[in-house]
Amino acid sequence: MRAYDVIKKKRDGGELSEEQIRFMVDGFTKGDIPDYQMSAWLMAVYYMGMSAEETFALTKTMTESGDRLDLSGISGIKVDKHSTGGVGDKTTFIVGPLLAALGVPVAKMSGKGLGHTGGTIDKLACIPGFNVELAQKDFIKNVNDIGMAIASQTGNLAPADKKIYALRDVTTTVDSIPLIASSIMSKKLASGADIIVLDVKCGSGAFMKDFEGAIALAKTMTDIGQLYGKPTHALVTDMDEPLGHMVGNSLELKEAVRVLSLKDVRAAVAEDRGLARLVEVCVKLTTVSLMLAEKARSLEDKAVLADIGVDPERIAGYEARVIEAIENGSGLAKLAEVVERQGGDKDYILHPEKLPVAPVRVPVKASTDGYLTACRAEEVGMTNLILGGGRATKESAIDVTVGAELLRCLGEPVKKDQPFAYIYAAGDKPEVIDEAVRRLTGAYEISAVNTAEKRLTTPVVMEYI
């Protein structure tokens, strides 16, 4: 078999066999197929697409290219929640503790961020002493003992994906549904969870800018999971504006703690649209995960595990339990317990004012009276990158204290010369602050007519698959 023939077949619209796909992926991973041939193959896939069978074969090959976590030592049905990325996405720190508090074990492997915002591991760096480098036996013991652990991803999970993604990034072949789906799902399938719940973002701050593309990606990934024998479900959620009010590592962790500290969820979200959007996504993700885990736990025949789904008639009861876990403080207590168990100072969770925030707070003011009618959410994320809160390269150091606070959501009024946002900066580079203010100002459109008014009542969870 020759790489030339496989590239040509895909370029001409042919369907590749699993053997041919494995030949390309394994050959490139081992160094037998050079970058220029793999680049040509990726571009052929980008333009010609892949069938469901090809996409599954690519995912399976990448999953099997390295280690696969064995979580069989953890009691219960393990659920892995994964987001396709966005701006202000701090859901892991809310959904994970809530699930653990409700009896669903959470074994979370996470990574550092690359791009405009930090990842889960970066946010945890805000807490002194928190250890993310857990040996597997300690990781499993923590989940069995307290219901949850968060650790850095092993360096050898789906290594083929890591190498292929680096090439996609420099050959403009990132935004291809088969390539995105196989990249995400290869890591999820290698991570060892029993059930996978996906949060597929849709909008200006997401991979998928339009609803149809987000639905297609969600269906592709859920189909892959089901074919692999893993119950996989997805929520398609809005990312046309950031999630919640805070963007930036420490600020996002603060906001997650705020959600877990709510004593009356319904009253709080009725008064605050930004908070309501964040709470809605987290409650829905937790509810779906809880229902799937409890249905799977009750099955005597595990062979039918992949067929489990959400029962719409019963979902309200599960959602009430999730809200109760917020209001009674058990979710917050669980997050504090996880922090303490992994060597961190839990006072940073119980007293979030201790979390470090950059010293310079600069207002971002409206240029005119009107309403926020559009947002380029990715530009809000880029503001955080400019301030130093994200990574331009994998080697970049980040400042976890910087970021932005968004006071208004789309559809809400603003006043001329009054702040609709603040940025938090280190203060040693005035030119960086000026650029961040310009970037954040330019991310929003202000209009005299409130064309975004309907967003104030539009659910952030757009579809369940």
ZICOR-V407047 format. One record per helix or strand of 2 or more residues. SS is the DSSP state (@ for helix, = for strand). FROM is the first residue (numbers start at 1). TO is the last residue. If there is no record, write none. Layout:
# ZICOR-V407047
<<SS/FROM/TO> <SS/FROM/TO>>
This chain:
# ZICOR-V407047
<<@/3/11> <@/18/30> <@/35/48> <@/52/63> <=/79/83> <@/92/101> <=/106/110> <@/120/124> <@/136/146> <=/148/152> <@/159/170> <@/177/190> <=/195/202> <@/211/227> <=/231/238> <=/246/247> <@/249/260> <@/265/271> <@/273/298> <@/302/307> <@/315/327> <@/330/341> <@/347/350> <@/352/354> <=/360/366> <=/370/375> <@/377/387> <=/403/406> <=/413/414> <=/419/425> <@/430/442> <=/444/447> <@/453/457> <=/461/464>>
